[in-house]
Amino acid sequence: MRVAVRWSGGDPANFEVTVDDDATVSDLKRAIESVTNVRASRVKLLNLRLGAKLAEDGAPLASIKVPKTVMMMGARDSVVEAMRELEALASASAPTFEDDLDIDASEAAVACERDPRFLERLAKRVESHSMKFTGGEPRVGAKMLVLDIDYTLFDHRTPAESASEIARPFLHEFLTRAHQANFDIVIWSATSLKWIELKLSELGVLTHTDYKIIGLLDSTAMITVETEKYGVFNCKPLGFLFSQKFPEGVRYGPHNTVMFDDLSRNFVMNPQLGLKIRPFKNAHTSRHTDVELLRLADYIEAISTLDDFRQLNHNRWEHYLATMDKRERK
């Protein structure tokens, strides 16, 4: 049996291995090891599943519907060790620089939010695309929380043996508390829908019992904008989400929606509704100190009682929490 494999971030990125017809998942991983030098114990096969779960090592391949291309995640021992050393060095010395636009909210609103060219592109995108609903039921009276994935919910570049190593600390607690605070959750990533589903499945987000994700949006829902100062770039217009068909009585809009993203350019069409989260990088070291999601869960709970978010400046979310804490102590 010949199996095509795609190795995310690896070299070779695409290759084939041959296994016996009676081979198990473990045999496939050993064949992959012979090509990549990634230890079989480190190899994760993201879309090799039996039902809703990843296929166990002892499962015969004949009992699994093997996809056309098996998606692999894993890193060689030398790469993992080198990354840990580099991360420790980076953490102790250089500051982090973000490849993002230093966009002023009011300037962005004038440049993009009301530009008829971009509104026309948004209207065409609404006509041609739609959100993928994932089974979570939109709730009447609920607010909306829109979340990025890469560097927001997990570190997508640090090599790891398991998703737990690169998931942002307090991920599931954050999503649970947001859901309990009456926020319906949508995931919007600038990647493909297939990769979004793979990432979230590996993180255990789509099957968690304490919260539900109502929908997924990918790069096809984004639009291209251009400004004289910043040039051409893609962004995530929340108008696309607001235009989706939801059950009767469910209403999301600028008054009750907030978007978390590590890149402020992604909410340039809705600058007042965006909260720029600190990026989660160098997971092997930073996961021991990162409490961003824990504090943002406090913020989500604090604003959940407000009728209109447009009075908020999400860039000052920490100041808002500090003010609330002082009021509670009085």
Residue frames as qw, qx, qy, qz and C-alpha x, y, z in Angstrom:
[[0.000, 0.889, 0.458, 0.000, 0.00, 0.00, 0.00],
 [0.410, 0.238, -0.006, 0.881, 1.35, 3.44, -0.96],
 [0.229, -0.824, -0.468, 0.224, 0.43, 6.35, 1.31],
 [0.312, 0.614, 0.037, 0.724, 0.93, 10.01, 0.40],
 [0.501, -0.612, -0.399, 0.463, 2.01, 12.19, 3.33],
 [0.180, 0.789, 0.020, 0.587, 2.13, 15.96, 3.77],
 [0.621, -0.324, -0.410, 0.585, 4.46, 17.16, 6.52],
 [0.060, -0.960, -0.210, -0.175, 3.47, 20.57, 7.87],
 [0.189, -0.935, 0.300, -0.013, 6.60, 22.70, 8.06],
 [0.782, -0.343, 0.480, 0.200, 8.85, 19.76, 7.24],
 [0.394, 0.700, -0.505, -0.316, 11.38, 18.82, 4.61],
 [0.021, -0.181, -0.621, -0.762, 10.38, 16.98, 2.51],
 [0.405, 0.060, 0.253, -0.877, 6.97, 18.60, 2.68],
 [0.852, 0.205, 0.047, -0.479, 5.33, 15.93, 0.49],
 [0.083, 0.422, -0.895, -0.115, 6.42, 12.31, 0.12],
 [0.868, -0.051, -0.259, -0.421, 5.14, 8.75, -0.16],
 [0.264, -0.418, 0.846, -0.199, 5.79, 5.65, 1.91],
 [0.690, 0.054, -0.616, -0.376, 5.01, 2.01, 1.23],
 [0.411, -0.290, 0.724, -0.472, 3.58, -0.34, 3.86],
 [0.022, -0.072, -0.987, -0.145, 2.20, -3.86, 3.79],
 [0.407, -0.375, -0.509, -0.659, -1.51, -4.38, 3.21],
 [0.659, -0.529, -0.534, 0.019, -1.89, -5.69, 6.78],
 [0.374, 0.220, -0.348, 0.831, 0.07, -2.75, 8.29],
 [0.309, -0.738, -0.540, 0.261, -1.07, -0.85, 11.38],
 [0.025, 0.986, 0.036, 0.161, -0.91, 2.86, 12.15],
 [0.582, -0.701, 0.343, 0.231, 2.28, 2.14, 14.08],
 [0.734, 0.096, 0.479, 0.471, 3.82, 0.53, 10.99],
 [0.354, 0.821, 0.270, 0.357, 2.92, 3.63, 8.97],
 [0.265, -0.955, 0.132, 0.001, 4.60, 5.88, 11.53],
 [0.696, -0.425, 0.446, 0.370, 7.77, 3.78, 11.39],
 [0.629, 0.436, 0.437, 0.472, 7.77, 4.03, 7.60],
 [0.089, 0.961, 0.110, 0.238, 7.43, 7.80, 7.94],
 [0.548, -0.769, 0.260, 0.200, 10.33, 7.81, 10.41],
 [0.765, -0.035, 0.436, 0.474, 12.56, 6.12, 7.83],
 [0.424, 0.664, 0.324, 0.524, 11.94, 9.02, 5.43],
 [0.085, -0.904, -0.070, -0.412, 11.85, 12.01, 7.80],
 [0.485, 0.170, -0.596, 0.617, 14.01, 10.92, 10.76],
 [0.439, -0.423, 0.204, -0.766, 11.18, 11.99, 13.04],
 [0.069, -0.095, 0.948, -0.294, 10.81, 9.40, 15.76],
 [0.302, -0.353, -0.794, -0.393, 7.64, 7.34, 15.33],
 [0.300, -0.542, -0.663, 0.420, 6.59, 8.37, 18.84],
 [0.064, -0.422, -0.070, 0.901, 6.70, 12.01, 17.73],
 [0.069, -0.112, -0.658, -0.742, 4.68, 11.50, 14.54],
 [0.352, 0.401, 0.572, -0.623, 1.11, 12.80, 14.71],
 [0.070, 0.205, 0.764, 0.608, -1.24, 11.90, 11.85],
 [0.201, 0.134, 0.296, -0.924, -3.90, 14.57, 12.09],
 [0.640, 0.186, -0.107, -0.737, -6.55, 13.22, 9.72],
 [0.456, 0.088, -0.880, -0.103, -6.13, 9.49, 10.24],
 [0.418, -0.200, 0.436, -0.771, -9.22, 8.81, 12.28],
 [0.222, -0.262, -0.936, -0.084, -11.57, 6.12, 13.51],
 [0.196, -0.787, -0.585, 0.023, -14.85, 7.95, 14.01],
 [0.061, -0.976, -0.043, -0.202, -14.25, 11.20, 15.89],
 [0.599, -0.717, 0.310, 0.175, -10.92, 10.14, 17.42],
 [0.250, 0.704, -0.643, -0.170, -7.40, 9.83, 16.08],
 [0.938, 0.075, -0.322, -0.100, -6.66, 6.23, 15.12],
 [0.642, -0.659, 0.391, 0.005, -4.59, 4.43, 17.76],
 [0.029, 0.638, -0.727, -0.251, -1.21, 2.94, 16.88],
 [0.366, -0.083, 0.927, -0.009, -2.51, -0.62, 16.91],
 [0.633, 0.518, 0.326, -0.473, -5.38, 0.02, 14.50],
 [0.588, 0.120, 0.650, 0.467, -5.02, -1.79, 11.14],
 [0.066, 0.322, -0.268, -0.906, -4.92, 0.59, 8.20],
 [0.126, -0.207, -0.850, -0.467, -7.40, -1.69, 6.46],
 [0.159, -0.616, -0.742, 0.212, -10.00, -0.69, 9.06],
 [0.089, -0.662, -0.130, 0.733, -9.50, 3.02, 8.39],
 [0.531, 0.776, 0.302, 0.157, -10.56, 5.12, 5.44],
 [0.563, -0.330, 0.145, 0.744, -7.08, 6.41, 4.65],
 [0.268, 0.869, 0.118, -0.399, -7.33, 9.94, 3.16],
 [0.729, 0.655, 0.009, 0.201, -5.79, 10.75, -0.18],
 [0.408, 0.546, -0.419, 0.600, -3.04, 12.63, 1.66],
 [0.669, -0.553, -0.433, 0.241, -2.24, 11.98, 5.31],
 [0.017, 0.876, -0.146, 0.459, -1.44, 15.17, 7.24],
 [0.798, -0.164, -0.396, 0.423, 1.57, 14.76, 9.50],
 [0.157, -0.909, 0.193, -0.334, 2.89, 16.84, 12.38],
 [0.893, -0.374, 0.012, 0.251, 6.20, 16.20, 14.14],
 [0.165, 0.914, -0.360, 0.084, 9.80, 17.32, 14.51],
 [0.784, 0.238, -0.474, 0.322, 13.21, 15.68, 14.60],
 [0.686, -0.575, -0.274, 0.352, 14.93, 15.50, 17.98],
 [0.517, -0.036, 0.039, 0.854, 17.65, 17.88, 16.83],
 [0.031, -0.528, -0.319, -0.786, 15.08, 20.46, 15.72],
 [0.551, -0.724, -0.385, -0.156, 13.14, 20.28, 18.98],
 [0.687, -0.447, -0.165, 0.549, 16.30, 20.72, 21.05],
 [0.370, 0.157, 0.164, 0.901, 17.54, 23.58, 18.88],
 [0.202, -0.657, -0.385, -0.616, 14.18, 25.32, 19.11],
 [0.625, -0.693, -0.341, 0.114, 14.18, 25.05, 22.90],
 [0.604, -0.263, -0.034, 0.751, 17.65, 26.58, 23.09],
 [0.176, 0.337, 0.293, 0.877, 16.72, 29.42, 20.71],
 [0.366, -0.722, -0.439, -0.391, 13.50, 30.13, 22.58],
 [0.649, -0.602, -0.267, 0.381, 15.31, 30.31, 25.90],
 [0.469, -0.072, 0.107, 0.874, 17.85, 32.71, 24.40],
 [0.016, -0.493, -0.403, -0.771, 15.15, 34.86, 22.79],
 [0.489, -0.731, -0.460, -0.122, 13.12, 34.97, 25.97],
 [0.633, -0.541, -0.169, 0.528, 16.12, 36.17, 27.95],
 [0.385, -0.224, 0.207, 0.871, 17.26, 38.84, 25.52],
 [0.016, 0.089, 0.419, 0.903, 15.58, 40.34, 22.47],
 [0.437, 0.310, 0.397, -0.745, 12.11, 41.92, 22.49],
 [0.458, 0.358, 0.797, 0.164, 9.42, 40.57, 20.21],
 [0.147, 0.339, -0.243, -0.897, 8.70, 42.45, 16.99],
 [0.552, 0.433, 0.678, -0.219, 5.39, 41.99, 15.22],
 [0.150, 0.034, 0.616, 0.773, 4.96, 42.02, 11.46],
 [0.070, 0.705, 0.700, -0.095, 1.83, 44.13, 11.63],
 [0.160, 0.613, 0.226, 0.740, 0.52, 47.53, 10.68],
 [0.203, -0.264, -0.490, 0.806, 0.63, 50.28, 13.27],
 [0.083, -0.505, -0.584, -0.630, -2.94, 51.25, 12.47],
 [0.125, 0.061, 0.414, -0.899, -4.70, 54.04, 14.29],
 [0.228, 0.429, 0.862, -0.142, -8.36, 53.08, 14.78],
 [0.279, 0.753, 0.266, -0.533, -9.87, 56.38, 13.67],
 [0.124, 0.576, -0.549, -0.593, -7.60, 56.60, 10.62],
 [0.124, -0.009, 0.966, 0.227, -8.42, 53.02, 9.66],
 [0.311, 0.562, 0.694, -0.326, -12.15, 53.71, 9.94],
 [0.294, 0.760, -0.057, -0.576, -11.90, 56.63, 7.52],
 [0.069, 0.508, -0.728, -0.455, -9.58, 54.73, 5.14],
 [0.127, 0.055, -0.965, -0.222, -11.39, 51.40, 4.99],
 [0.178, 0.304, 0.840, -0.412, -14.56, 50.98, 7.04],
 [0.393, 0.670, 0.366, -0.511, -16.64, 53.37, 4.91],
 [0.006, 0.437, -0.603, -0.668, -14.82, 53.06, 1.61],
 [0.772, 0.329, 0.108, -0.533, -17.43, 52.13, -1.06],
 [0.535, 0.480, -0.674, -0.168, -14.87, 50.00, -2.93],
 [0.081, 0.221, -0.921, 0.311, -14.33, 47.75, 0.06],
 [0.533, 0.146, 0.529, -0.644, -18.00, 47.65, 0.97],
 [0.739, 0.406, -0.256, -0.473, -18.72, 46.45, -2.57],
 [0.405, 0.365, -0.837, 0.047, -16.10, 43.70, -2.19],
 [0.228, -0.071, 0.805, -0.543, -17.69, 42.72, 1.10],
 [0.688, 0.265, 0.201, -0.645, -21.14, 42.52, -0.51],
 [0.688, 0.411, -0.528, -0.281, -19.79, 40.24, -3.24],
 [0.177, 0.285, -0.900, 0.279, -18.11, 38.03, -0.65],
 [0.464, 0.050, 0.610, -0.640, -21.39, 37.70, 1.26],
 [0.757, 0.354, -0.085, -0.543, -23.16, 36.64, -1.95],
 [0.682, 0.437, -0.575, -0.112, -20.57, 34.02, -2.89],
 [0.409, 0.182, -0.812, 0.375, -19.50, 32.52, 0.44],
 [0.652, -0.589, -0.134, -0.458, -21.01, 31.48, 3.77],
 [0.253, -0.569, 0.687, -0.375, -19.91, 30.44, 7.21],
 [0.591, -0.004, -0.803, -0.077, -19.56, 26.75, 8.04],
 [0.626, -0.521, 0.189, -0.550, -21.77, 25.96, 11.02],
 [0.294, 0.363, -0.862, 0.196, -20.26, 23.38, 13.37],
 [0.529, -0.330, -0.781, -0.033, -23.21, 22.25, 15.45],
 [0.189, -0.263, -0.521, 0.790, -23.08, 24.77, 18.26],
 [0.037, 0.730, 0.656, 0.189, -26.50, 26.38, 18.51],
 [0.111, 0.339, -0.041, 0.933, -26.62, 30.20, 18.19],
 [0.226, -0.491, -0.741, 0.398, -28.47, 31.51, 21.25],
 [0.049, -0.816, -0.355, -0.454, -31.10, 34.23, 21.35],
 [0.395, -0.914, 0.002, -0.093, -29.70, 37.16, 23.33],
 [0.827, -0.281, 0.128, 0.470, -26.11, 35.94, 23.11],
 [0.058, 0.898, -0.290, -0.326, -23.17, 38.14, 22.23],
 [0.894, 0.429, -0.056, 0.121, -20.48, 37.21, 19.72],
 [0.431, -0.724, 0.466, 0.270, -16.77, 36.45, 20.25],
 [0.807, 0.579, -0.111, 0.017, -14.67, 36.02, 17.08],
 [0.609, -0.641, 0.424, 0.198, -11.27, 34.37, 17.55],
 [0.490, 0.667, -0.550, -0.110, -8.19, 33.95, 15.41],
 [0.983, -0.162, -0.072, 0.053, -6.17, 30.70, 15.75],
 [0.775, 0.257, -0.187, 0.547, -2.49, 31.14, 14.88],
 [0.332, 0.221, -0.360, 0.843, -0.60, 32.86, 17.71],
 [0.444, -0.413, 0.052, -0.794, -3.95, 33.58, 19.38],
 [0.888, -0.284, 0.072, -0.355, -5.07, 30.12, 20.51],
 [0.914, -0.220, 0.244, 0.240, -1.89, 28.20, 19.79],
 [0.116, -0.738, 0.502, 0.436, 1.68, 28.55, 18.54],
 [0.885, 0.408, 0.154, -0.163, 1.59, 27.13, 15.03],
 [0.529, 0.729, -0.425, 0.089, 5.35, 27.24, 14.38],
 [0.281, -0.589, 0.716, -0.248, 6.96, 25.67, 17.43],
 [0.569, 0.126, -0.794, -0.172, 7.63, 21.92, 16.88],
 [0.517, -0.309, 0.532, -0.595, 5.79, 19.65, 19.31],
 [0.033, 0.020, -0.998, -0.056, 4.88, 16.04, 19.96],
 [0.034, -0.564, -0.823, 0.053, 1.32, 16.88, 20.93],
 [0.007, -0.716, -0.328, -0.617, -1.17, 19.72, 20.59],
 [0.553, -0.778, -0.281, 0.101, -1.10, 20.26, 24.35],
 [0.642, -0.276, 0.031, 0.715, 2.47, 21.52, 24.05],
 [0.221, 0.133, 0.286, 0.923, 1.56, 24.33, 21.66],
 [0.214, -0.741, -0.573, -0.277, -1.97, 25.16, 22.89],
 [0.002, 0.570, -0.230, 0.789, -2.13, 28.50, 24.67],
 [0.179, -0.102, -0.817, 0.539, -2.41, 28.08, 28.44],
 [0.244, 0.353, 0.569, -0.701, -5.97, 28.18, 29.83],
 [0.181, 0.020, -0.620, -0.763, -7.43, 27.69, 26.32],
 [0.331, -0.385, -0.828, -0.239, -10.34, 25.49, 27.36],
 [0.217, -0.528, -0.570, 0.591, -11.01, 27.47, 30.54],
 [0.031, 0.291, -0.123, -0.948, -11.16, 30.66, 28.49],
 [0.293, -0.105, -0.672, -0.672, -13.58, 29.21, 25.93],
 [0.325, -0.441, -0.830, 0.107, -15.73, 27.68, 28.69],
 [0.150, -0.503, -0.407, 0.748, -15.97, 30.95, 30.61],
 [0.127, 0.168, -0.326, -0.922, -16.77, 32.89, 27.42],
 [0.332, -0.260, -0.799, -0.429, -19.56, 30.44, 26.58],
 [0.325, -0.513, -0.727, 0.320, -20.94, 30.62, 30.12],
 [0.082, -0.431, -0.165, 0.883, -20.85, 34.43, 29.93],
 [0.509, 0.663, 0.488, -0.250, -23.33, 34.13, 27.04],
 [0.158, 0.681, -0.460, -0.547, -20.89, 34.63, 24.16],
 [0.911, 0.336, 0.240, -0.019, -21.39, 32.55, 21.03],
 [0.398, -0.618, 0.513, 0.443, -17.97, 31.72, 19.58],
 [0.784, 0.619, 0.049, -0.017, -16.83, 31.82, 15.96],
 [0.635, -0.411, 0.402, 0.516, -13.32, 30.89, 14.80],
 [0.551, 0.832, 0.041, -0.045, -11.89, 32.91, 11.91],
 [0.624, -0.455, 0.426, 0.472, -8.45, 32.03, 10.56],
 [0.367, 0.762, -0.298, -0.443, -6.58, 33.26, 7.49],
 [0.168, -0.285, 0.914, 0.234, -5.93, 29.67, 6.41],
 [0.452, -0.049, -0.692, -0.562, -8.03, 27.02, 4.67],
 [0.743, -0.328, 0.059, -0.580, -11.11, 25.47, 6.23],
 [0.914, 0.033, -0.403, 0.040, -9.50, 22.02, 6.13],
 [0.483, 0.270, -0.530, 0.642, -6.54, 23.19, 8.18],
 [0.346, -0.424, 0.255, -0.797, -8.80, 25.04, 10.63],
 [0.886, -0.228, -0.118, -0.386, -10.74, 21.86, 11.30],
 [0.827, 0.133, -0.457, 0.300, -7.55, 19.83, 11.69],
 [0.207, 0.391, -0.466, 0.766, -6.03, 22.32, 14.11],
 [0.508, -0.368, 0.211, -0.750, -9.15, 22.66, 16.23],
 [0.931, -0.117, -0.273, -0.212, -9.74, 18.91, 16.28],
 [0.688, 0.202, -0.515, 0.471, -6.19, 18.28, 17.44],
 [0.006, 0.339, -0.418, 0.842, -6.65, 20.90, 20.16],
 [0.146, -0.351, -0.892, 0.243, -9.91, 19.26, 21.27],
 [0.145, 0.170, 0.144, -0.964, -11.89, 22.45, 20.65],
 [0.471, -0.011, -0.476, -0.743, -14.58, 21.12, 18.31],
 [0.639, -0.226, -0.721, -0.147, -15.57, 18.21, 20.58],
 [0.118, 0.115, -0.633, 0.757, -15.35, 19.84, 24.00],
 [0.275, -0.535, -0.794, -0.088, -18.39, 19.27, 26.21],
 [0.255, -0.574, -0.429, 0.649, -18.20, 22.51, 28.24],
 [0.172, 0.638, -0.056, -0.749, -18.59, 24.88, 25.30],
 [0.663, 0.444, 0.572, 0.189, -19.60, 24.83, 21.64],
 [0.136, -0.324, 0.361, 0.864, -18.20, 26.64, 18.60],
 [0.561, 0.560, 0.435, -0.426, -21.05, 27.80, 16.38],
 [0.711, 0.692, 0.121, 0.009, -19.09, 28.36, 13.16],
 [0.645, -0.311, 0.343, 0.608, -15.83, 28.54, 11.23],
 [0.436, 0.891, 0.021, -0.126, -14.59, 31.14, 8.75],
 [0.784, -0.123, 0.283, 0.538, -11.45, 30.86, 6.63],
 [0.276, -0.332, 0.277, 0.859, -9.44, 32.98, 4.20],
 [0.125, 0.386, 0.703, 0.584, -12.22, 32.90, 1.59],
 [0.165, -0.835, -0.524, 0.029, -14.34, 35.19, 3.80],
 [0.378, -0.574, 0.011, 0.727, -11.61, 37.85, 3.91],
 [0.473, 0.844, 0.226, 0.109, -11.38, 40.81, 1.57],
 [0.628, 0.061, 0.048, 0.774, -8.46, 42.78, 0.14],
 [0.032, -0.973, -0.202, 0.110, -8.10, 46.46, 1.01],
 [0.644, 0.219, 0.001, 0.733, -5.48, 49.02, 0.11],
 [0.193, -0.945, -0.173, 0.201, -4.49, 52.32, 1.65],
 [0.412, 0.845, -0.217, 0.264, -1.99, 54.95, 0.60],
 [0.276, -0.769, 0.515, -0.258, -0.03, 54.56, 3.84],
 [0.633, -0.330, 0.686, -0.143, -0.07, 50.77, 4.32],
 [0.164, 0.299, -0.816, -0.466, -0.45, 49.36, 0.83],
 [0.736, -0.035, -0.434, -0.518, -2.44, 46.20, 0.00],
 [0.025, -0.187, 0.915, -0.356, -3.42, 43.59, 2.60],
 [0.481, -0.344, -0.728, -0.347, -6.25, 41.21, 3.51],
 [0.198, -0.207, 0.535, -0.795, -8.57, 41.69, 6.48],
 [0.131, -0.328, -0.934, 0.058, -11.53, 40.10, 8.25],
 [0.261, -0.243, -0.074, -0.931, -14.64, 42.29, 7.84],
 [0.170, 0.147, 0.848, -0.480, -17.17, 41.50, 10.54],
 [0.539, 0.302, -0.025, -0.786, -19.92, 42.63, 8.19],
 [0.479, 0.177, -0.801, -0.313, -19.52, 39.23, 6.54],
 [0.160, -0.115, -0.915, 0.351, -20.41, 37.53, 9.80],
 [0.275, 0.289, 0.426, -0.812, -23.29, 39.88, 10.56],
 [0.525, 0.299, -0.326, -0.727, -24.80, 39.07, 7.13],
 [0.169, 0.068, -0.979, -0.086, -25.01, 35.32, 7.73],
 [0.631, -0.329, -0.369, -0.598, -28.37, 33.61, 8.19],
 [0.049, 0.141, -0.831, 0.536, -28.98, 32.81, 11.86],
 [0.163, -0.479, -0.863, 0.019, -32.06, 31.40, 13.61],
 [0.171, -0.748, -0.327, -0.552, -34.94, 33.77, 14.24],
 [0.549, -0.826, -0.110, -0.070, -34.27, 36.07, 17.17],
 [0.761, -0.312, 0.107, 0.559, -30.48, 35.72, 17.01],
 [0.313, 0.926, 0.058, 0.204, -28.82, 39.04, 16.26],
 [0.686, -0.349, 0.057, 0.636, -25.13, 39.87, 16.18],
 [0.336, 0.865, 0.149, 0.341, -23.79, 43.30, 15.31],
 [0.367, 0.530, -0.329, 0.690, -21.33, 46.05, 16.28],
 [0.462, -0.640, 0.154, -0.594, -23.18, 46.49, 19.59],
 [0.831, -0.401, 0.306, -0.236, -22.44, 42.99, 20.90],
 [0.939, 0.273, -0.044, 0.203, -19.41, 41.62, 19.02],
 [0.231, -0.853, 0.448, 0.139, -15.69, 41.62, 19.79],
 [0.897, 0.388, -0.184, 0.104, -12.85, 40.07, 17.77],
 [0.567, -0.691, 0.398, 0.208, -9.52, 38.85, 19.21],
 [0.838, 0.495, -0.013, 0.231, -6.55, 38.70, 16.82],
 [0.656, -0.471, 0.103, 0.581, -2.79, 39.09, 17.15],
 [0.347, 0.110, 0.386, 0.848, -2.74, 41.23, 13.97],
 [0.156, 0.555, 0.370, -0.729, -4.62, 44.53, 14.13],
 [0.191, 0.261, -0.510, -0.797, -4.81, 44.76, 10.34],
 [0.077, -0.228, -0.951, -0.193, -7.33, 41.91, 10.40],
 [0.023, -0.706, -0.675, 0.212, -9.99, 44.14, 11.95],
 [0.185, -0.145, 0.139, 0.962, -9.23, 47.30, 9.98],
 [0.220, -0.383, -0.577, -0.687, -12.80, 47.27, 8.62],
 [0.587, -0.679, -0.364, -0.247, -14.11, 47.18, 12.20],
 [0.401, 0.421, -0.514, 0.631, -11.36, 48.84, 14.26],
 [0.388, -0.468, 0.324, -0.725, -13.55, 49.64, 17.26],
 [0.918, -0.186, -0.005, -0.352, -14.57, 46.00, 17.63],
 [0.827, 0.294, -0.426, 0.221, -11.07, 44.53, 17.60],
 [0.583, -0.758, 0.292, -0.035, -8.85, 43.59, 20.53],
 [0.587, 0.595, -0.537, 0.111, -5.22, 42.94, 19.65],
 [0.894, -0.443, 0.064, -0.013, -4.13, 39.99, 21.73],
 [0.177, -0.740, 0.634, 0.141, -0.48, 39.47, 22.59],
 [0.770, 0.343, -0.490, -0.224, 0.87, 36.77, 20.26],
 [0.817, -0.410, 0.394, -0.091, 1.62, 33.38, 21.78],
 [0.676, 0.600, -0.426, 0.046, 5.03, 32.28, 20.47],
 [0.252, 0.461, -0.770, 0.362, 7.93, 30.11, 21.68],
 [0.770, -0.389, -0.228, -0.451, 5.45, 27.74, 23.31],
 [0.799, -0.051, -0.527, 0.285, 8.04, 25.52, 25.00],
 [0.362, 0.003, -0.439, 0.822, 9.11, 28.39, 27.23],
 [0.208, -0.211, 0.025, -0.955, 6.27, 30.92, 27.22],
 [0.611, -0.370, -0.581, -0.390, 3.54, 28.43, 28.10],
 [0.557, -0.287, -0.619, 0.473, 4.87, 28.47, 31.68],
 [0.179, -0.287, -0.275, 0.900, 4.24, 32.21, 32.07],
 [0.155, -0.189, -0.446, -0.861, 1.49, 33.16, 29.57],
 [0.069, 0.414, 0.779, -0.466, -1.76, 34.15, 31.32],
 [0.136, 0.060, -0.288, -0.946, -3.29, 36.22, 28.51],
 [0.420, -0.294, -0.707, -0.487, -6.37, 34.04, 28.03],
 [0.382, -0.435, -0.716, 0.390, -6.98, 33.86, 31.77],
 [0.079, -0.368, -0.208, 0.903, -7.07, 37.65, 32.05],
 [0.248, 0.010, -0.466, -0.850, -9.11, 38.00, 28.87],
 [0.355, -0.403, -0.836, -0.109, -11.66, 35.59, 30.33],
 [0.200, -0.495, -0.498, 0.683, -12.00, 38.09, 33.19],
 [0.072, 0.245, -0.184, -0.949, -12.53, 40.86, 30.63],
 [0.296, -0.192, -0.749, -0.561, -15.14, 38.91, 28.69],
 [0.325, -0.511, -0.771, 0.194, -17.07, 38.24, 31.89],
 [0.157, -0.429, -0.283, 0.844, -16.79, 41.89, 32.92],
 [0.192, 0.208, -0.289, -0.915, -18.25, 43.25, 29.67],
 [0.079, -0.239, -0.934, -0.253, -20.88, 40.52, 29.29],
 [0.007, -0.625, -0.671, 0.400, -23.44, 42.61, 31.19],
 [0.023, 0.438, -0.122, -0.890, -23.10, 45.62, 28.85],
 [0.604, 0.589, 0.477, -0.246, -25.81, 46.26, 26.27],
 [0.570, 0.818, -0.003, 0.076, -23.51, 48.02, 23.80],
 [0.808, -0.236, 0.110, 0.528, -19.79, 47.41, 23.31],
 [0.466, 0.669, 0.163, 0.556, -19.34, 50.50, 21.15],
 [0.292, -0.933, 0.074, -0.197, -18.66, 52.54, 24.28],
 [0.819, -0.458, 0.238, 0.251, -15.54, 50.44, 24.95],
 [0.344, 0.791, -0.502, -0.063, -11.95, 50.89, 23.82],
 [0.993, -0.114, -0.043, 0.006, -10.75, 47.29, 23.71],
 [0.593, 0.522, -0.375, 0.485, -7.14, 48.45, 23.42],
 [0.115, -0.511, 0.494, -0.694, -7.49, 49.50, 27.06],
 [0.784, -0.287, -0.477, -0.274, -8.98, 46.24, 28.26],
 [0.623, -0.091, -0.579, 0.518, -6.43, 45.86, 31.06],
 [0.009, -0.163, 0.255, -0.953, -7.17, 49.38, 32.32],
 [0.614, -0.298, -0.286, -0.673, -10.88, 48.53, 32.24],
 [0.784, -0.232, -0.571, 0.073, -10.25, 45.43, 34.39],
 [0.411, 0.026, -0.480, 0.775, -8.10, 47.38, 36.84],
 [0.261, -0.250, 0.048, -0.931, -10.85, 49.98, 37.20],
 [0.749, -0.294, -0.411, -0.428, -13.45, 47.27, 37.81],
 [0.693, -0.116, -0.602, 0.381, -11.20, 45.66, 40.44],
 [0.139, 0.129, -0.362, 0.913, -10.86, 48.98, 42.31],
 [0.503, -0.287, -0.138, -0.803, -14.62, 49.46, 42.31],
 [0.801, -0.246, -0.523, -0.154, -15.17, 45.98, 43.73],
 [0.561, -0.038, -0.568, 0.601, -12.66, 46.57, 46.55],
 [0.093, -0.276, 0.187, -0.938, -14.44, 49.76, 47.67]]
